[in-house]
């Protein structure tokens, strides 16, 4: 199948080159309408499947311990064809991290921006949703960002600023929710929301790690209770 895709890609590239060379004597062709070429759809679909498979591997084993072979085998991509989709293992890891960050940001926004619930209740609902997600995979999968943060010294340096930026975006989201809780009188007016938001995510990674270790939700529930109880009232 890959040979067929390669032949189609090569043919498409030659066709594009011919069009470019003929632009000097012919008018510029109109853009094609309708669906994109099948080869492009197949490429993007396979890349998405590789990212999903990689996400499962990395959330369970981390980056350093995850081999490419099991990921390729699950998707049905020949080993020699990996670099047709990603320039390197580093680029693949970055793509998986970007996908996870987008998913987690959506999950946070879904709960923390839900104005049908009071701000502190939104935080509780987010945590319980995360617990449900971990339980769905028998607590074998953790937080990809936390996993990579623990092994950052073994990763390409390009991961460090990206991981820091992701953590900061999570903190900003939680800080905004805590600021709203302060405005609505749920917590004390003098509460340092920025500090408490940072504290939440530092402790969160430890709670997720412990939940994976004991394979149950109790550490996350305890962490939530302690965090909410510790907010100034």
N, C-alpha and C positions, 0 to 999 in steps of 0.2 A: 504493500500500500504506500510506503514511504517513497519507493522509486517512482510510483505514479504521481505522488504529490510533488517530488523534486522535478519530474519532467514537466508537470503543469506550471510550476513556479518558473522554471527556466524558459518555457514557452511564453509565459506572460511577460517575463523580463525582456525577451527578445522583441516581442510585439511593442512594448513600451519604447524600447530603443529606436525601433523603426519609426514610430510616430514622432519621436523627438527629432530625428534626423530629417524627417520630411516637413517639419514645421517651417523651414526656410522657403519652401515652394508651395505649401498648402495652408489654407486657413486652419486655425486652431480647432481641433475636434471638440464637439460639445460633450460635457460630462455625461457619463452613462447613468441611466436611471434604473430604478428597481433594486433588486438584491445585489450585494457585493459578490464578486467572483467566488465560486465554491471553494477554491483552494484557500482563500483568505479566511473563510468561515471555518474550514477544517483546522487551519493553523490556530486561530483564536480559541476554538473549542478545545483543542488538545492542550493548549497552554493553560486554560482554565482548569482542566482536569488534573494536570500536573501540579498546579498550585494547590488545589483541594487535597490531593494526595500528600503533597509536601506539608501542608498544614497539619494533617493528622500525625505525620511522622515527627515533625518538629515540636508539637505540643506535648508529645509523649516522651521523646528522647533528646530533644535539644538539637542544636545545629551540628555540633562537633561529632555527635554519635549517630547522626542520621546519614545513611548511605543513599546514593542516588538509585542504586539497582532496585530496591524494593518499590520505590516510587514509580520507576519506569515500568516495572513488571505489573503493578496494579493497574496502570493506565493502558498497558499494551503497546508501549513505545519501545522500539529496539534501542539497546544501549548506545549504539553508535549515532543515534539520531537526536540525542539530548541537546547537542549544541546547535541543532537546527532551530530549536525553540528558545534557548537561553545561551548567552555568550559564555557564561561560567557558572560554577556553583554559587559564587558570591551573588551574581545577578539573580539567580533563581531564589536564593535566600531573601534577597531584598524584595523580590516580587511577592513572596509568601508573606513577609512582614508587612508590606503595604496592604495586602488583602486583609490580613488580620486586623490591622489598625483601623481600616475603614469599617469593618464589621463591628469592632468594639466601640468605635465612636458612634455608630448608628444605635447600638444597644444602649449606650449611655444617654444619648439624646432622647431616645424613646421614653426613658423613665424620668430623667432629670428635668426634661422640658414639659412634662405632662402636667398642665395646669389644672387638671381635674383632681389632683391630690396635693396635700400640703407638702412643702419642700422636704421635710425629714421623712415623711412617708415615701417619697420618691426614692430616697436613698435606700430605704428598707426593701422596696420592691425591686430595685436593681440588684441588690445582693441576693435576694431569694431567686431571682431569675438566673443569676450566675450559678447559684447552687443547683438549680434544676439542670442547667447545661452540663455541669460537671457530673452530676448523678447519671445523666443520660449515657455517659461513656464510662461509668463505673469508677469515676474519680481517677482515671488513668491519664487524662489530659489536663494540663494546667494552663497557666497564662503564658503565651508565647513570648510576650515582651519581658516578663519576669524571668523566664527560662534563659532567654538570650542575654539578659542583663547579668545573670550569674556567671555566664561563660564569656563575657565580652572581651576579656584579655586573650582569648583563643580565637576570636573572630577577626575578620578584616576590619581595619580601623573605620571603614565607612559605616559600620553598624552603630558605633558609639553615638555620634550626633543624632542619628535617626531615632535611636531608642530614647535618648534624653528628650527629644522634641515630642515624642509620643507621650511619655510620662507627663510632660508639662501640659500638653493639651488635655489630658485627663484631669489634671489638677485644676486647670482653669474651668473646666465644666463643673467640677464639684464645688469649687470656690463660688461660682455664680449661684449655684443652688443654695449654698450656705448663706450667702449674702441675702438671698430672698427670704430664707428662714429668719434671718435677723430683722429684716424689714417687717415681717409678719408677726414678730414677737415670739417665735418659737425658741430662739436662743438669745442670750444677753446682747445688748447693744455694743458692748466693748469687745465682742468675740473677734479674734484675729482669724478671719475665714481663710486667708491664704495659708497660714500656718497649719490649721486643722485639715485643710485639703491635702497638703503635702504629707501630713502625718497619716492620713487615711491610706494613701497609696503605698507608703513605706510599710505599714502594717499589713495591708491587703496581701502583698506578695508572700509574706510569712504565713498568713492564714491559709492561702491557697496551697502553699507547699505542705503545710501540716495536714490539710484535708486530703491531699493526695497520699500522704504517708499512712494515715489511719484509715483511708478509704471510706470516709463518711463526712457529713456536712457539719458536725458539731463545732469544729474550730471556726468556721466561717460565721455560724450563728453567734457564737460567743464573741467573736471579734466585733460583729455589728452591734451587739448589746453593749459592749464596753465602749465602743466609739460614741454611740448616741448618749450613753450615760455620762460620758466625760465632757460633753459639750457644755459650756457655761450657760446657765439658765437665769 
